[in-house]
């Protein structure tokens, strides 16, 4: 929901005087950590593609998060059944 309403100018904006990550980098990190969790915990589930924090668009990030979220839900459902 946040990505749908995020001003595109904020996507790669850096905080003044901060070494923190951009929103793009944070979202890419979340997606890529989900991939790692899947790889280590459910190797039978096909991994979604990685997301590059320096080049991904908001549209790509939305799609990637949806895909990794669905795969994580699949992994958890498998584990609980």
QUIJO-V565934 format. One record per pair of residues at least 24 apart in sequence whose ideal C-beta (glycine too) atoms are under 10 Angstrom apart, sorted by the first residue. I is the first residue (numbers start at 0). J is the second residue. D is the distance in Angstrom with one decimal. If there is no record, write none. Layout:
i=I j=J d=D
i=I j=J d=D
//
This chain:
i=0 j=61 d=10.0
i=1 j=26 d=8.9
i=1 j=61 d=9.9
i=2 j=26 d=7.2
i=2 j=57 d=5.5
i=2 j=58 d=8.7
i=2 j=60 d=6.1
i=2 j=61 d=5.0
i=2 j=64 d=7.6
i=3 j=57 d=8.6
i=3 j=61 d=7.3
i=5 j=57 d=6.6
i=5 j=60 d=9.7
i=6 j=57 d=10.0
i=7 j=56 d=9.0
i=7 j=57 d=6.6
i=9 j=57 d=9.8
i=10 j=55 d=9.1
i=10 j=56 d=8.0
i=10 j=57 d=5.6
i=10 j=60 d=8.6
i=11 j=52 d=9.7
i=11 j=53 d=8.8
i=11 j=55 d=9.9
i=11 j=57 d=9.9
i=20 j=52 d=7.7
i=21 j=52 d=7.7
i=21 j=53 d=9.2
i=22 j=57 d=8.9
i=22 j=60 d=9.0
i=23 j=50 d=9.1
i=23 j=51 d=9.3
i=23 j=52 d=5.9
i=23 j=53 d=7.8
i=23 j=54 d=8.8
i=23 j=55 d=6.1
i=23 j=56 d=8.5
i=23 j=57 d=7.9
i=23 j=59 d=9.8
i=23 j=60 d=7.0
i=24 j=50 d=9.9
i=24 j=51 d=9.9
i=24 j=52 d=4.1
i=24 j=53 d=7.9
i=24 j=55 d=9.2
i=25 j=52 d=8.4
i=25 j=60 d=9.8
i=26 j=50 d=7.5
i=26 j=52 d=8.1
i=26 j=55 d=7.6
i=26 j=57 d=8.4
i=26 j=59 d=9.7
i=26 j=60 d=4.7
i=26 j=61 d=8.9
i=26 j=63 d=8.1
i=26 j=64 d=6.8
i=27 j=51 d=6.7
i=27 j=52 d=3.7
i=27 j=53 d=8.5
i=27 j=54 d=9.3
i=27 j=55 d=5.7
i=27 j=59 d=9.3
i=27 j=60 d=6.9
i=27 j=63 d=8.0
i=27 j=64 d=9.7
i=28 j=52 d=6.8
i=29 j=60 d=9.2
i=29 j=63 d=9.4
i=29 j=64 d=7.1
i=29 j=67 d=8.2
i=29 j=68 d=9.7
i=30 j=55 d=8.7
i=30 j=59 d=9.7
i=30 j=60 d=7.2
i=30 j=62 d=9.9
i=30 j=63 d=4.7
i=30 j=64 d=5.6
i=30 j=65 d=9.8
i=30 j=66 d=8.4
i=30 j=67 d=5.1
i=30 j=68 d=9.0
i=31 j=63 d=9.0
i=31 j=67 d=8.5
i=32 j=67 d=9.0
i=33 j=63 d=9.1
i=33 j=64 d=8.2
i=33 j=66 d=9.2
i=33 j=67 d=4.0
i=33 j=68 d=7.3
i=33 j=70 d=7.5
i=33 j=71 d=5.6
i=33 j=74 d=9.5
i=34 j=63 d=9.2
i=34 j=66 d=9.8
i=34 j=67 d=6.3
i=34 j=70 d=8.5
i=34 j=71 d=9.6
i=36 j=67 d=9.0
i=36 j=70 d=9.5
i=36 j=71 d=6.9
i=36 j=74 d=7.8
i=37 j=67 d=7.5
i=37 j=70 d=5.6
i=37 j=71 d=6.6
i=37 j=73 d=8.9
i=37 j=74 d=6.0
i=40 j=71 d=9.2
i=40 j=74 d=6.2
i=40 j=75 d=9.4
i=40 j=77 d=9.8
i=40 j=78 d=8.0
i=41 j=70 d=8.1
i=41 j=71 d=8.7
i=41 j=73 d=7.8
i=41 j=74 d=4.1
i=41 j=75 d=9.0
i=41 j=77 d=6.7
i=41 j=78 d=7.8
i=43 j=73 d=9.9
i=43 j=74 d=9.1
i=43 j=77 d=8.2
i=44 j=70 d=5.6
i=44 j=71 d=8.9
i=44 j=73 d=6.0
i=44 j=74 d=5.7
i=44 j=77 d=7.9
i=45 j=70 d=7.6
i=45 j=73 d=9.8
i=46 j=70 d=7.6
i=47 j=71 d=9.9
//
